[in-house]
Amino acid sequence: MAETPEGFPHLIPLIWQQDGQNASPGYTNRNDLYDVPHLPYAVFNGDWADTQGAGPNVLSRYAGLYVGKVNVPSQMELNIGFTVVGNSVNISATVNLLEDITTTTNRILFILTHNFDDTQTPSYFASVVRYQEQIFNLNTAGQERTYNQTLQLSPAWNRDLINIIVIVQTFAGNREIHQAAMESLSNVSEKEETMIPLTRLNENFPNPFNPFTNISFVLEKNSNVRLDIFNIRGQLVRTLINSSFESGEHILSWNGLDEQNIPAGSGIYFYRLKADDFTDTKRMNLIK
């Protein structure tokens, strides 16, 4: 179940682990994610300091920051719900803006963490095991929207130790976190586990990008899948996949190369998913 450090009930630890069963996705890209010059660093709600290593002592370094921020009202309300279907967890995050926000490059992060087991300390540490982002486009008080994301579960994980975390954060300036919420996967009901996800194509991330971007999609059943990339003139640039896939979420990466492995130029591109009788197309922007 979700666990927080004693005396820090609203703190959500995120540990990026390099290897092992619960290795974190994008481990080598953490410098860019948190906008820090080198690692190891500990990041706390947009404030950071060189820790020269991680571990239990990290918490004590941020006690003062926690006390100073925990009672500051947020500009938004964030409520999350989820259902589990097989090895997929479908997350919904409803955001209601209470005040205008003026930060730019805002994103909503969907994260799964796996708590350390009883043999590891401190017990509240949790490894990031799944991570996806979407553009967060609300900025005016009174606006409300529900964001949806599907993340894949590993059969090897102990689901009672899995936490679902959603964060609204700016990726400009000091990486300020506007709001965050956490739920334990152990709270799922049998009814929720029987629900079937709908096939869909998600927004690519990052976007804009240079030259790599990730494209994810969800299949409600085993399907024949084709994912093509086109330029703004409608010309085929590259076919990423054309094969059979099992139901659930899948993530592909495009490296910005065409079928001849020549780098594509800057501009607007479109990616189209065909899965049996389902078709959807979305837009992305390659900037060099």
C-alpha positions, 0 to 999 in steps of 0.5 A, a space after each residue: 500500500 502507499 506509504 509516506 515518511 513519518 511526519 511527512 504525510 503529503 510527501 511522495 518519494 520518487 526514486 529513479 533506480 538504475 538496474 534490477 527488476 524495478 529499473 526506471 524507464 528513462 534513467 539516463 534522461 533524468 538530468 533533462 527531466 529535472 534540469 540538473 547539471 549532474 547526478 546524484 541530485 535530490 529534487 523537491 518541488 522545484 527546489 534542488 540541492 546537491 546531496 552527494 548521494 541518496 538514502 535516508 539522509 535525503 529526507 532530513 535535508 528537505 525537512 525545512 522546505 517541506 514545512 514551508 510548502 506543505 500548507 501553501 494552497 494549490 492553484 488546482 484540485 487533482 483527483 485520480 481514479 483507475 481500473 485494472 484490466 489484465 496487465 494494464 492500469 487505466 488512470 483518469 486524472 480530473 483537474 479543476 483550476 481554482 486560480 489562473 496559472 501563468 507558468 509555461 511548458 506545463 505537463 501532467 505526469 503519470 507514474 507507477 512506483 514499486 515500493 521497496 520490500 520489507 528487507 530494504 530501508 527506508 520502507 517508504 522509498 519507491 522505484 519509478 517503474 513506469 512513466 508517461 507525460 502529456 501536455 497540460 493545457 489548462 490555465 484559467 480558473 474554472 477550467 476542468 478536464 479529465 486526462 487519461 493514460 494507460 500504463 503496463 504492469 509487469 507480471 513480476 510485480 507485487 501489485 500490493 506494492 504498486 502506487 499510482 502517482 499523477 503530477 502537474 508540473 511546469 518544465 520551465 524555470 524551476 520545475 515547479 509542481 502545482 499539484 500531485 496525488 497518489 493512490 495504491 493499486 491495492 485499492 482496486 476492486 474485482 469489478 474494476 479488474 473486469 473492465 475492458 479498455 478501448 483502443 486508442 492512440 495517445 499523444 506522443 511525448 515529448 512534443 515538440 521533439 528532437 530527434 526522439 519521441 515516444 508514441 503509445 497506443 492501447 489495444 482492447 484486443 489482439 490486433 493487426 497494427 500498422 503505425 505510419 509517419 507522414 510529412 505535412 504533404 501527406 507523403 509516407 516518411 516511415 512505417 514504424 510497425 506493421 505486425 500483430 500485437 497483444 491487447 494492452 498498452 504499447 510504446 514505440 520510439 521514433 528516432 527522426 529517421 526516414 525509411 532510408 535512415 536519413 534524418 527528417 527535417 524540421 516541421 510538422 508530421 503526422 502519425 497514423 495508427 491502424 488496428 483492425 477497424 480502428 484508425 486515428 491520426 495525431 500531429 507532432 512537431 520535429 524541431 532542430 
